Amino acid sequence: MTEANIIYVGKKPTMNYVLAVVTQFNNNIEKVTIKARGKAISKAVDIAEIAKRKFVQTANYDNITLSTEVVEGERGESNVSSIEIVMSRTK
Amino acid sequence: MTEANIIYVGKKPTMNYVLAVVTQFNNNIEKVTIKARGKAISKAVDIAEIAKRKFVQTANYDNITLSTEVVEGERGESNVSSIEIVMSRTK
């Protein structure tokens, strides 16, 4: 959660990230991006769906992008899938 | 894998589903849909990315849809996130 408007999904509980998304929208930010890699992708989809259904019903999916990133690990490079979910709120 | 052109992601190894996607495209089917729920969503993204990058380079993402499904379980109804990835091949 270092950059404004971008929420990076990691190991914290799902609701922490949902709250982060909702807070952004409540601060009148129009576009919020949720990013996740590997196994956190499922959690990113949960976060987006919960935020949209329970808290910010006027939000919609602007764009969903899948890609592959190269990650430097202990045993050399490996590929990991990633998702980027861009949500925006209609006024 | 009951309906034609739709691949449902479950507990089998990732490469089984990648092979199913590649086989569909090799049978001259133009659109292949990958569907997954809950924790299998991450695997669905892996499957799509591996199929696209390693086997069917001419495939693109037509449409990616996120939604929430109600599932009847032992302890009543619960919500589960789902993803639908539609891939098509440019000729």
N, CA and C atoms of all chains as a GROMACS GRO file, in nm:
protein
  546
    1MET      N    1   0.082  -0.120   0.000
    1MET     CA    2   0.000   0.000   0.000
    1MET      C    3   0.086   0.126   0.000
    2THR      N    4   0.198   0.121  -0.070
    2THR     CA    5   0.288   0.236  -0.070
    2THR      C    6   0.240   0.344  -0.167
    3GLU      N    7   0.206   0.304  -0.289
    3GLU     CA    8   0.161   0.404  -0.387
    3GLU      C    9   0.013   0.438  -0.366
    4ALA      N   10  -0.022   0.560  -0.389
    4ALA     CA   11  -0.162   0.599  -0.376
    4ALA      C   12  -0.245   0.525  -0.481
    5ASN      N   13  -0.364   0.487  -0.444
    5ASN     CA   14  -0.462   0.425  -0.534
    5ASN      C   15  -0.430   0.280  -0.573
    6ILE      N   16  -0.313   0.230  -0.533
    6ILE     CA   17  -0.281   0.091  -0.566
    6ILE      C   18  -0.272   0.012  -0.437
    7ILE      N   19  -0.346  -0.099  -0.434
    7ILE     CA   20  -0.347  -0.185  -0.316
    7ILE      C   21  -0.278  -0.316  -0.353
    8TYR      N   22  -0.166  -0.345  -0.287
    8TYR     CA   23  -0.094  -0.470  -0.312
    8TYR      C   24  -0.141  -0.574  -0.212
    9VAL      N   25  -0.191  -0.685  -0.263
    9VAL     CA   26  -0.246  -0.788  -0.176
    9VAL      C   27  -0.134  -0.883  -0.130
   10GLY      N   28  -0.121  -0.898   0.002
   10GLY     CA   29  -0.021  -0.987   0.060
   10GLY      C   30  -0.086  -1.082   0.159
   11LYS      N   31  -0.020  -1.099   0.272
   11LYS     CA   32  -0.062  -1.204   0.366
   11LYS      C   33  -0.160  -1.158   0.475
   12LYS      N   34  -0.194  -1.031   0.476
   12LYS     CA   35  -0.289  -0.985   0.578
   12LYS      C   36  -0.430  -1.040   0.552
   13PRO      N   37  -0.517  -1.031   0.651
   13PRO     CA   38  -0.654  -1.081   0.630
   13PRO      C   39  -0.726  -1.003   0.520
   14THR      N   40  -0.814  -1.074   0.450
   14THR     CA   41  -0.889  -1.017   0.338
   14THR      C   42  -0.954  -0.883   0.374
   15MET      N   43  -1.017  -0.878   0.493
   15MET     CA   44  -1.093  -0.758   0.527
   15MET      C   45  -1.005  -0.633   0.543
   16ASN      N   46  -0.877  -0.652   0.578
   16ASN     CA   47  -0.786  -0.536   0.584
   16ASN      C   48  -0.779  -0.468   0.447
   17TYR      N   49  -0.769  -0.548   0.343
   17TYR     CA   50  -0.757  -0.493   0.208
   17TYR      C   51  -0.890  -0.436   0.159
   18VAL      N   52  -0.999  -0.502   0.197
   18VAL     CA   53  -1.132  -0.450   0.161
   18VAL      C   54  -1.147  -0.310   0.220
   19LEU      N   55  -1.108  -0.296   0.348
   19LEU     CA   56  -1.116  -0.167   0.415
   19LEU      C   57  -1.030  -0.063   0.342
   20ALA      N   58  -0.912  -0.104   0.297
   20ALA     CA   59  -0.824  -0.012   0.224
   20ALA      C   60  -0.891   0.036   0.094
   21VAL      N   61  -0.956  -0.055   0.024
   21VAL     CA   62  -1.026  -0.019  -0.101
   21VAL      C   63  -1.140   0.079  -0.071
   22VAL      N   64  -1.220   0.044   0.029
   22VAL     CA   65  -1.336   0.126   0.064
   22VAL      C   66  -1.291   0.266   0.108
   23THR      N   67  -1.182   0.271   0.186
   23THR     CA   68  -1.129   0.399   0.233
   23THR      C   69  -1.088   0.488   0.116
   24GLN      N   70  -1.022   0.429   0.019
   24GLN     CA   71  -0.983   0.506  -0.100
   24GLN      C   72  -1.105   0.568  -0.166
   25PHE      N   73  -1.207   0.486  -0.189
   25PHE     CA   74  -1.328   0.539  -0.254
   25PHE      C   75  -1.394   0.646  -0.169
   26ASN      N   76  -1.394   0.626  -0.037
   26ASN     CA   77  -1.456   0.725   0.051
   26ASN      C   78  -1.378   0.857   0.054
   27ASN      N   79  -1.249   0.851   0.016
   27ASN     CA   80  -1.170   0.973   0.006
   27ASN      C   81  -1.186   1.039  -0.132
   28ASN      N   82  -1.292   0.999  -0.201
   28ASN     CA   83  -1.324   1.056  -0.332
   28ASN      C   84  -1.225   1.023  -0.442
   29ILE      N   85  -1.148   0.917  -0.421
   29ILE     CA   86  -1.061   0.872  -0.529
   29ILE      C   87  -1.147   0.790  -0.625
   30GLU      N   88  -1.133   0.818  -0.755
   30GLU     CA   89  -1.226   0.756  -0.850
   30GLU      C   90  -1.184   0.618  -0.898
   31LYS      N   91  -1.052   0.595  -0.903
   31LYS     CA   92  -1.002   0.466  -0.952
   31LYS      C   93  -0.913   0.402  -0.847
   32VAL      N   94  -0.939   0.277  -0.819
   32VAL     CA   95  -0.856   0.203  -0.725
   32VAL      C   96  -0.808   0.076  -0.796
   33THR      N   97  -0.678   0.047  -0.783
   33THR     CA   98  -0.621  -0.072  -0.847
   33THR      C   99  -0.579  -0.173  -0.741
   34ILE      N  100  -0.620  -0.296  -0.761
   34ILE     CA  101  -0.581  -0.405  -0.670
   34ILE      C  102  -0.484  -0.495  -0.747
   35LYS      N  103  -0.365  -0.517  -0.688
   35LYS     CA  104  -0.265  -0.601  -0.754
   35LYS      C  105  -0.228  -0.719  -0.668
   36ALA      N  106  -0.211  -0.835  -0.731
   36ALA     CA  107  -0.172  -0.954  -0.656
   36ALA      C  108  -0.095  -1.050  -0.745
   37ARG      N  109  -0.016  -1.133  -0.680
   37ARG     CA  110   0.062  -1.234  -0.752
   37ARG      C  111   0.040  -1.371  -0.690
   38GLY      N  112   0.057  -1.474  -0.772
   38GLY     CA  113   0.053  -1.612  -0.722
   38GLY      C  114  -0.076  -1.645  -0.648
   39LYS      N  115  -0.060  -1.709  -0.533
   39LYS     CA  116  -0.178  -1.756  -0.458
   39LYS      C  117  -0.264  -1.642  -0.404
   40ALA      N  118  -0.208  -1.522  -0.398
   40ALA     CA  119  -0.286  -1.406  -0.350
   40ALA      C  120  -0.390  -1.360  -0.452
   41ILE      N  121  -0.384  -1.415  -0.574
   41ILE     CA  122  -0.479  -1.374  -0.679
   41ILE      C  123  -0.623  -1.404  -0.637
   42SER      N  124  -0.646  -1.522  -0.579
   42SER     CA  125  -0.781  -1.556  -0.533
   42SER      C  126  -0.830  -1.455  -0.430
   43LYS      N  127  -0.738  -1.415  -0.339
   43LYS     CA  128  -0.775  -1.319  -0.237
   43LYS      C  129  -0.808  -1.183  -0.298
   44ALA      N  130  -0.734  -1.145  -0.401
   44ALA     CA  131  -0.760  -1.017  -0.469
   44ALA      C  132  -0.902  -1.014  -0.527
   45VAL      N  133  -0.944  -1.127  -0.584
   45VAL     CA  134  -1.079  -1.135  -0.641
   45VAL      C  135  -1.184  -1.126  -0.529
   46ASP      N  136  -1.156  -1.194  -0.417
   46ASP     CA  137  -1.246  -1.183  -0.301
   46ASP      C  138  -1.257  -1.037  -0.256
   47ILE      N  139  -1.144  -0.970  -0.244
   47ILE     CA  140  -1.142  -0.830  -0.198
   47ILE      C  141  -1.226  -0.741  -0.289
   48ALA      N  142  -1.204  -0.756  -0.419
   48ALA     CA  143  -1.277  -0.674  -0.516
   48ALA      C  144  -1.427  -0.702  -0.507
   49GLU      N  145  -1.464  -0.830  -0.502
   49GLU     CA  146  -1.606  -0.867  -0.498
   49GLU      C  147  -1.673  -0.821  -0.369
   50ILE      N  148  -1.605  -0.836  -0.256
   50ILE     CA  149  -1.664  -0.794  -0.128
   50ILE      C  150  -1.679  -0.642  -0.126
   51ALA      N  151  -1.575  -0.570  -0.170
   51ALA     CA  152  -1.581  -0.423  -0.171
   51ALA      C  153  -1.698  -0.376  -0.256
   52LYS      N  154  -1.713  -0.438  -0.372
   52LYS     CA  155  -1.815  -0.398  -0.469
   52LYS      C  156  -1.957  -0.433  -0.421
   53ARG      N  157  -1.973  -0.551  -0.365
   53ARG     CA  158  -2.106  -0.597  -0.330
   53ARG      C  159  -2.155  -0.542  -0.197
   54LYS      N  160  -2.064  -0.530  -0.101
   54LYS     CA  161  -2.107  -0.495   0.034
   54LYS      C  162  -2.089  -0.347   0.068
   55PHE      N  163  -1.991  -0.281   0.004
   55PHE     CA  164  -1.957  -0.147   0.051
   55PHE      C  165  -1.969  -0.036  -0.053
   56VAL      N  166  -1.928  -0.061  -0.174
   56VAL     CA  167  -1.928   0.045  -0.276
   56VAL      C  168  -2.005  -0.005  -0.397
   57GLN      N  169  -2.138  -0.008  -0.381
   57GLN     CA  170  -2.222  -0.070  -0.486
   57GLN      C  171  -2.213   0.003  -0.620
   58THR      N  172  -2.167   0.129  -0.616
   58THR     CA  173  -2.157   0.203  -0.742
   58THR      C  174  -2.024   0.175  -0.814
   59ALA      N  175  -1.940   0.092  -0.756
   59ALA     CA  176  -1.811   0.062  -0.820
   59ALA      C  177  -1.828  -0.044  -0.929
   60ASN      N  178  -1.747  -0.030  -1.032
   60ASN     CA  179  -1.747  -0.128  -1.140
   60ASN      C  180  -1.604  -0.165  -1.177
   61TYR      N  181  -1.593  -0.276  -1.248
   61TYR     CA  182  -1.461  -0.314  -1.297
   61TYR      C  183  -1.432  -0.240  -1.426
   62ASP      N  184  -1.326  -0.162  -1.423
   62ASP     CA  185  -1.282  -0.089  -1.542
   62ASP      C  186  -1.202  -0.179  -1.633
   63ASN      N  187  -1.114  -0.254  -1.570
   63ASN     CA  188  -1.019  -0.332  -1.647
   63ASN      C  189  -0.960  -0.442  -1.559
   64ILE      N  190  -0.946  -0.561  -1.616
   64ILE     CA  191  -0.882  -0.671  -1.544
   64ILE      C  192  -0.772  -0.725  -1.634
   65THR      N  193  -0.649  -0.722  -1.584
   65THR     CA  194  -0.535  -0.765  -1.665
   65THR      C  195  -0.464  -0.881  -1.598
   66LEU      N  196  -0.434  -0.984  -1.678
   66LEU     CA  197  -0.353  -1.096  -1.629
   66LEU      C  198  -0.216  -1.086  -1.694
   67SER      N  199  -0.112  -1.118  -1.618
   67SER     CA  200   0.021  -1.120  -1.677
   67SER      C  201   0.112  -1.213  -1.600
   68THR      N  202   0.234  -1.226  -1.649
   68THR     CA  203   0.332  -1.313  -1.584
   68THR      C  204   0.453  -1.228  -1.548
   69GLU      N  205   0.497  -1.238  -1.424
   69GLU     CA  206   0.614  -1.163  -1.381
   69GLU      C  207   0.727  -1.259  -1.348
   70VAL      N  208   0.849  -1.214  -1.371
   70VAL     CA  209   0.966  -1.294  -1.337
   70VAL      C  210   1.013  -1.252  -1.198
   71VAL      N  211   1.020  -1.348  -1.109
   71VAL     CA  212   1.058  -1.319  -0.971
   71VAL      C  213   1.192  -1.385  -0.941
   72GLU      N  214   1.280  -1.307  -0.878
   72GLU     CA  215   1.412  -1.358  -0.841
   72GLU      C  216   1.400  -1.424  -0.704
   73GLY      N  217   1.420  -1.554  -0.700
   73GLY     CA  218   1.409  -1.624  -0.571
   73GLY      C  219   1.542  -1.684  -0.531
   74GLU      N  220   1.539  -1.762  -0.423
   74GLU     CA  221   1.662  -1.826  -0.373
   74GLU      C  222   1.719  -1.923  -0.476
   75ARG      N  223   1.631  -1.984  -0.552
   75ARG     CA  224   1.678  -2.084  -0.649
   75ARG      C  225   1.670  -2.031  -0.791
   76GLY      N  226   1.700  -1.904  -0.809
   76GLY     CA  227   1.701  -1.844  -0.942
   76GLY      C  228   1.568  -1.782  -0.977
   77GLU      N  229   1.552  -1.754  -1.107
   77GLU     CA  230   1.430  -1.686  -1.152
   77GLU      C  231   1.314  -1.783  -1.163
   78SER      N  232   1.195  -1.734  -1.134
   78SER     CA  233   1.077  -1.815  -1.162
   78SER      C  234   0.964  -1.724  -1.209
   79ASN      N  235   0.871  -1.784  -1.281
   79ASN     CA  236   0.757  -1.709  -1.332
   79ASN      C  237   0.642  -1.715  -1.233
   80VAL      N  238   0.576  -1.604  -1.215
   80VAL     CA  239   0.458  -1.604  -1.130
   80VAL      C  240   0.349  -1.523  -1.199
   81SER      N  241   0.227  -1.577  -1.195
   81SER     CA  242   0.114  -1.507  -1.257
   81SER      C  243   0.072  -1.389  -1.171
   82SER      N  244   0.016  -1.288  -1.236
   82SER     CA  245  -0.033  -1.174  -1.158
   82SER      C  246  -0.164  -1.122  -1.215
   83ILE      N  247  -0.237  -1.051  -1.131
   83ILE     CA  248  -0.363  -0.990  -1.174
   83ILE      C  249  -0.364  -0.844  -1.132
   84GLU      N  250  -0.426  -0.764  -1.214
   84GLU     CA  251  -0.444  -0.623  -1.182
   84GLU      C  252  -0.592  -0.592  -1.206
   85ILE      N  253  -0.661  -0.553  -1.101
   85ILE     CA  254  -0.804  -0.524  -1.111
   85ILE      C  255  -0.823  -0.375  -1.090
   86VAL      N  256  -0.869  -0.305  -1.192
   86VAL     CA  257  -0.893  -0.162  -1.180
   86VAL      C  258  -1.043  -0.140  -1.159
   87MET      N  259  -1.076  -0.077  -1.045
   87MET     CA  260  -1.216  -0.048  -1.013
   87MET      C  261  -1.239   0.102  -1.019
   88SER      N  262  -1.354   0.142  -1.069
   88SER     CA  263  -1.385   0.284  -1.063
   88SER      C  264  -1.530   0.301  -1.021
   89ARG      N  265  -1.556   0.418  -0.965
   89ARG     CA  266  -1.689   0.443  -0.913
   89ARG      C  267  -1.761   0.539  -1.005
   90THR      N  268  -1.883   0.504  -1.039
   90THR     CA  269  -1.965   0.594  -1.118
   90THR      C  270  -2.030   0.693  -1.022
   91LYS      N  271  -2.032   0.817  -1.061
   91LYS     CA  272  -2.085   0.922  -0.970
   91LYS      C  273  -2.237   0.929  -0.980
   92MET      N  274  -1.510  -3.030  -1.718
   92MET     CA  275  -1.488  -3.039  -1.862
   92MET      C  276  -1.604  -3.109  -1.932
   93THR      N  277  -1.724  -3.085  -1.882
   93THR     CA  278  -1.838  -3.152  -1.941
   93THR      C  279  -1.888  -3.078  -2.066
   94GLU      N  280  -1.901  -2.945  -2.055
   94GLU     CA  281  -1.948  -2.871  -2.172
   94GLU      C  282  -1.831  -2.842  -2.267
   95ALA      N  283  -1.860  -2.840  -2.394
   95ALA     CA  284  -1.757  -2.810  -2.492
   95ALA      C  285  -1.708  -2.667  -2.472
   96ASN      N  286  -1.581  -2.646  -2.487
   96ASN     CA  287  -1.519  -2.513  -2.484
   96ASN      C  288  -1.509  -2.451  -2.346
   97ILE      N  289  -1.564  -2.514  -2.244
   97ILE     CA  290  -1.552  -2.460  -2.109
   97ILE      C  291  -1.469  -2.556  -2.025
   98ILE      N  292  -1.366  -2.501  -1.960
   98ILE     CA  293  -1.280  -2.580  -1.875
   98ILE      C  294  -1.304  -2.536  -1.731
   99TYR      N  295  -1.350  -2.629  -1.649
   99TYR     CA  296  -1.372  -2.599  -1.507
   99TYR      C  297  -1.249  -2.641  -1.428
  100VAL      N  298  -1.190  -2.547  -1.358
  100VAL     CA  299  -1.066  -2.575  -1.285
  100VAL      C  300  -1.099  -2.631  -1.146
  101GLY      N  301  -1.041  -2.746  -1.116
  101GLY     CA  302  -1.062  -2.809  -0.986
  101GLY      C  303  -0.928  -2.847  -0.924
  102LYS      N  304  -0.921  -2.968  -0.869
  102LYS     CA  305  -0.806  -3.007  -0.790
  102LYS      C  306  -0.695  -3.078  -0.867
  103LYS      N  307  -0.715  -3.101  -0.996
  103LYS     CA  308  -0.609  -3.168  -1.073
  103LYS      C  309  -0.487  -3.077  -1.090
  104PRO      N  310  -0.374  -3.134  -1.131
  104PRO     CA  311  -0.255  -3.050  -1.152
  104PRO      C  312  -0.278  -2.947  -1.263
  105THR      N  313  -0.214  -2.832  -1.245
  105THR     CA  314  -0.227  -2.720  -1.340
  105THR      C  315  -0.208  -2.765  -1.485
  106MET      N  316  -0.106  -2.848  -1.509
  106MET     CA  317  -0.074  -2.882  -1.648
  106MET      C  318  -0.184  -2.964  -1.715
  107ASN      N  319  -0.263  -3.038  -1.637
  107ASN     CA  320  -0.377  -3.110  -1.696
  107ASN      C  321  -0.473  -3.012  -1.765
  108TYR      N  322  -0.498  -2.900  -1.697
  108TYR     CA  323  -0.592  -2.802  -1.752
  108TYR      C  324  -0.529  -2.724  -1.867
  109VAL      N  325  -0.397  -2.698  -1.856
  109VAL     CA  326  -0.328  -2.630  -1.966
  109VAL      C  327  -0.343  -2.716  -2.092
  110LEU      N  328  -0.320  -2.847  -2.075
  110LEU     CA  329  -0.332  -2.939  -2.188
  110LEU      C  330  -0.473  -2.937  -2.246
  111ALA      N  331  -0.574  -2.929  -2.159
  111ALA     CA  332  -0.713  -2.924  -2.205
  111ALA      C  333  -0.737  -2.798  -2.290
  112VAL      N  334  -0.682  -2.684  -2.244
  112VAL     CA  335  -0.698  -2.559  -2.319
  112VAL      C  336  -0.629  -2.569  -2.455
  113VAL      N  337  -0.506  -2.619  -2.453
  113VAL     CA  338  -0.428  -2.628  -2.577
  113VAL      C  339  -0.495  -2.723  -2.675
  114THR      N  340  -0.549  -2.833  -2.622
  114THR     CA  341  -0.617  -2.932  -2.707
  114THR      C  342  -0.738  -2.869  -2.776
  115GLN      N  343  -0.814  -2.790  -2.701
  115GLN     CA  344  -0.930  -2.721  -2.760
  115GLN      C  345  -0.886  -2.633  -2.877
  116PHE      N  346  -0.784  -2.553  -2.854
  116PHE     CA  347  -0.737  -2.464  -2.962
  116PHE      C  348  -0.685  -2.545  -3.081
  117ASN      N  349  -0.618  -2.656  -3.053
  117ASN     CA  350  -0.564  -2.738  -3.161
  117ASN      C  351  -0.675  -2.807  -3.240
  118ASN      N  352  -0.793  -2.820  -3.179
  118ASN     CA  353  -0.909  -2.875  -3.250
  118ASN      C  354  -0.985  -2.766  -3.325
  119ASN      N  355  -0.917  -2.654  -3.344
  119ASN     CA  356  -0.973  -2.542  -3.421
  119ASN      C  357  -1.092  -2.475  -3.357
  120ILE      N  358  -1.102  -2.490  -3.225
  120ILE     CA  359  -1.204  -2.415  -3.154
  120ILE      C  360  -1.149  -2.275  -3.130
  121GLU      N  361  -1.230  -2.173  -3.159
  121GLU     CA  362  -1.178  -2.037  -3.155
  121GLU      C  363  -1.181  -1.972  -3.018
  122LYS      N  364  -1.280  -2.013  -2.937
  122LYS     CA  365  -1.294  -1.953  -2.804
  122LYS      C  366  -1.292  -2.061  -2.697
  123VAL      N  367  -1.211  -2.041  -2.596
  123VAL     CA  368  -1.205  -2.134  -2.484
  123VAL      C  369  -1.229  -2.054  -2.355
  124THR      N  370  -1.316  -2.106  -2.270
  124THR     CA  371  -1.347  -2.038  -2.144
  124THR      C  372  -1.294  -2.120  -2.027
  125ILE      N  373  -1.223  -2.053  -1.939
  125ILE     CA  374  -1.171  -2.117  -1.817
  125ILE      C  375  -1.250  -2.062  -1.699
  126LYS      N  376  -1.309  -2.151  -1.621
  126LYS     CA  377  -1.389  -2.107  -1.505
  126LYS      C  378  -1.332  -2.165  -1.377
  127ALA      N  379  -1.332  -2.082  -1.272
  127ALA     CA  380  -1.283  -2.131  -1.143
  127ALA      C  381  -1.350  -2.055  -1.030
  128ARG      N  382  -1.353  -2.118  -0.913
  128ARG     CA  383  -1.411  -2.056  -0.794
  128ARG      C  384  -1.312  -2.064  -0.678
  129GLY      N  385  -1.324  -1.970  -0.586
  129GLY     CA  386  -1.246  -1.975  -0.461
  129GLY      C  387  -1.097  -1.982  -0.486
  130LYS      N  388  -1.031  -2.072  -0.414
  130LYS     CA  389  -0.886  -2.081  -0.421
  130LYS      C  390  -0.835  -2.128  -0.557
  131ALA      N  391  -0.922  -2.188  -0.638
  131ALA     CA  392  -0.880  -2.232  -0.771
  131ALA      C  393  -0.863  -2.116  -0.868
  132ILE      N  394  -0.902  -1.995  -0.827
  132ILE     CA  395  -0.890  -1.879  -0.915
  132ILE      C  396  -0.744  -1.852  -0.952
  133SER      N  397  -0.655  -1.863  -0.855
  133SER     CA  398  -0.512  -1.842  -0.883
  133SER      C  399  -0.463  -1.943  -0.986
  134LYS      N  400  -0.510  -2.067  -0.971
  134LYS     CA  401  -0.470  -2.171  -1.065
  134LYS      C  402  -0.522  -2.142  -1.206
  135ALA      N  403  -0.644  -2.089  -1.214
  135ALA     CA  404  -0.703  -2.056  -1.344
  135ALA      C  405  -0.618  -1.952  -1.417
  136VAL      N  406  -0.567  -1.854  -1.341
  136VAL     CA  407  -0.482  -1.751  -1.402
  136VAL      C  408  -0.350  -1.813  -1.449
  137ASP      N  409  -0.293  -1.902  -1.367
  137ASP     CA  410  -0.171  -1.974  -1.409
  137ASP      C  411  -0.197  -2.050  -1.540
  138ILE      N  412  -0.308  -2.121  -1.545
  138ILE     CA  413  -0.341  -2.203  -1.663
  138ILE      C  414  -0.349  -2.115  -1.787
  139ALA      N  415  -0.421  -2.004  -1.776
  139ALA     CA  416  -0.438  -1.915  -1.890
  139ALA      C  417  -0.304  -1.858  -1.935
  140GLU      N  418  -0.224  -1.813  -1.837
  140GLU     CA  419  -0.095  -1.752  -1.870
  140GLU      C  420   0.003  -1.853  -1.932
  141ILE      N  421   0.004  -1.975  -1.877
  141ILE     CA  422   0.095  -2.077  -1.932
  141ILE      C  423   0.051  -2.116  -2.073
  142ALA      N  424  -0.080  -2.136  -2.092
  142ALA     CA  425  -0.131  -2.173  -2.224
  142ALA      C  426  -0.094  -2.066  -2.328
  143LYS      N  427  -0.112  -1.942  -2.289
  143LYS     CA  428  -0.090  -1.828  -2.380
  143LYS      C  429   0.060  -1.808  -2.411
  144ARG      N  430   0.143  -1.818  -2.308
  144ARG     CA  431   0.285  -1.787  -2.326
  144ARG      C  432   0.364  -1.902  -2.386
  145LYS      N  433   0.329  -2.024  -2.349
  145LYS     CA  434   0.414  -2.137  -2.388
  145LYS      C  435   0.359  -2.216  -2.506
  146PHE      N  436   0.226  -2.213  -2.526
  146PHE     CA  437   0.169  -2.305  -2.624
  146PHE      C  438   0.089  -2.240  -2.736
  147VAL      N  439   0.009  -2.141  -2.704
  147VAL     CA  440  -0.079  -2.082  -2.806
  147VAL      C  441  -0.054  -1.931  -2.808
  148GLN      N  442   0.061  -1.894  -2.864
  148GLN     CA  443   0.103  -1.753  -2.857
  148GLN      C  444   0.007  -1.658  -2.927
  149THR      N  445  -0.075  -1.712  -3.017
  149THR     CA  446  -0.170  -1.626  -3.088
  149THR      C  447  -0.300  -1.606  -3.009
  150ALA      N  448  -0.308  -1.666  -2.892
  150ALA     CA  449  -0.431  -1.650  -2.810
  150ALA      C  450  -0.428  -1.518  -2.733
  151ASN      N  451  -0.544  -1.461  -2.717
  151ASN     CA  452  -0.557  -1.338  -2.638
  151ASN      C  453  -0.676  -1.350  -2.542
  152TYR      N  454  -0.677  -1.259  -2.445
  152TYR     CA  455  -0.789  -1.256  -2.354
  152TYR      C  456  -0.900  -1.172  -2.415
  153ASP      N  457  -1.014  -1.237  -2.435
  153ASP     CA  458  -1.131  -1.170  -2.490
  153ASP      C  459  -1.203  -1.093  -2.381
  154ASN      N  460  -1.216  -1.160  -2.268
  154ASN     CA  461  -1.300  -1.108  -2.161
  154ASN      C  462  -1.265  -1.178  -2.031
  155ILE      N  463  -1.257  -1.100  -1.924
  155ILE     CA  464  -1.233  -1.157  -1.792
  155ILE      C  465  -1.342  -1.104  -1.699
  156THR      N  466  -1.419  -1.196  -1.641
  156THR     CA  467  -1.532  -1.156  -1.558
  156THR      C  468  -1.514  -1.209  -1.416
  157LEU      N  469  -1.536  -1.122  -1.318
  157LEU     CA  470  -1.536  -1.165  -1.178
  157LEU      C  471  -1.679  -1.163  -1.128
  158SER      N  472  -1.714  -1.260  -1.047
  158SER     CA  473  -1.848  -1.257  -0.988
  158SER      C  474  -1.850  -1.333  -0.857
  159THR      N  475  -1.966  -1.334  -0.793
  159THR     CA  476  -1.982  -1.405  -0.666
  159THR      C  477  -2.095  -1.505  -0.681
  160GLU      N  478  -2.068  -1.628  -0.643
  160GLU     CA  479  -2.171  -1.732  -0.652
  160GLU      C  480  -2.211  -1.777  -0.512
  161VAL      N  481  -2.335  -1.816  -0.498
  161VAL     CA  482  -2.382  -1.868  -0.370
  161VAL      C  483  -2.373  -2.019  -0.375
  162VAL      N  484  -2.301  -2.074  -0.278
  162VAL     CA  485  -2.278  -2.218  -0.276
  162VAL      C  486  -2.347  -2.278  -0.154
  163GLU      N  487  -2.418  -2.387  -0.176
  163GLU     CA  488  -2.487  -2.457  -0.067
  163GLU      C  489  -2.389  -2.554  -0.003
  164GLY      N  490  -2.356  -2.529   0.122
  164GLY     CA  491  -2.261  -2.618   0.190
  164GLY      C  492  -2.327  -2.686   0.308
  165GLU      N  493  -2.244  -2.759   0.386
  165GLU     CA  494  -2.296  -2.832   0.502
  165GLU      C  495  -2.355  -2.737   0.605
  166ARG      N  496  -2.293  -2.616   0.613
  166ARG     CA  497  -2.338  -2.522   0.715
  166ARG      C  498  -2.420  -2.408   0.654
  167GLY      N  499  -2.497  -2.440   0.553
  167GLY     CA  500  -2.582  -2.339   0.491
  167GLY      C  501  -2.515  -2.275   0.370
  168GLU      N  502  -2.572  -2.163   0.328
  168GLU     CA  503  -2.523  -2.096   0.209
  168GLU      C  504  -2.398  -2.014   0.239
  169SER      N  505  -2.307  -2.010   0.143
  169SER     CA  506  -2.195  -1.918   0.158
  169SER      C  507  -2.161  -1.859   0.022
  170ASN      N  508  -2.096  -1.743   0.025
  170ASN     CA  509  -2.058  -1.676  -0.100
  170ASN      C  510  -1.917  -1.717  -0.140
  171VAL      N  511  -1.898  -1.738  -0.267
  171VAL     CA  512  -1.764  -1.770  -0.316
  171VAL      C  513  -1.738  -1.689  -0.444
  172SER      N  514  -1.618  -1.633  -0.452
  172SER     CA  515  -1.583  -1.555  -0.571
  172SER      C  516  -1.554  -1.648  -0.687
  173SER      N  517  -1.578  -1.598  -0.807
  173SER     CA  518  -1.545  -1.680  -0.923
  173SER      C  519  -1.487  -1.595  -1.034
  174ILE      N  520  -1.415  -1.660  -1.123
  174ILE     CA  521  -1.356  -1.592  -1.239
  174ILE      C  522  -1.392  -1.669  -1.364
  175GLU      N  523  -1.409  -1.595  -1.473
  175GLU     CA  524  -1.435  -1.656  -1.603
  175GLU      C  525  -1.339  -1.588  -1.701
  176ILE      N  526  -1.250  -1.666  -1.757
  176ILE     CA  527  -1.150  -1.612  -1.850
  176ILE      C  528  -1.183  -1.664  -1.990
  177VAL      N  529  -1.219  -1.576  -2.079
  177VAL     CA  530  -1.249  -1.617  -2.217
  177VAL      C  531  -1.128  -1.586  -2.304
  178MET      N  532  -1.072  -1.690  -2.366
  178MET     CA  533  -0.956  -1.672  -2.453
  178MET      C  534  -0.998  -1.701  -2.596
  179SER      N  535  -0.943  -1.624  -2.689
  179SER     CA  536  -0.969  -1.657  -2.829
  179SER      C  537  -0.842  -1.645  -2.908
  180ARG      N  538  -0.838  -1.716  -3.017
  180ARG     CA  539  -0.717  -1.719  -3.098
  180ARG      C  540  -0.738  -1.637  -3.223
  181THR      N  541  -0.643  -1.552  -3.251
  181THR     CA  542  -0.648  -1.477  -3.376
  181THR      C  543  -0.589  -1.566  -3.484
  182LYS      N  544  -0.652  -1.565  -3.599
  182LYS     CA  545  -0.609  -1.656  -3.707
  182LYS      C  546  -0.494  -1.596  -3.788
   0.00000   0.00000   0.00000
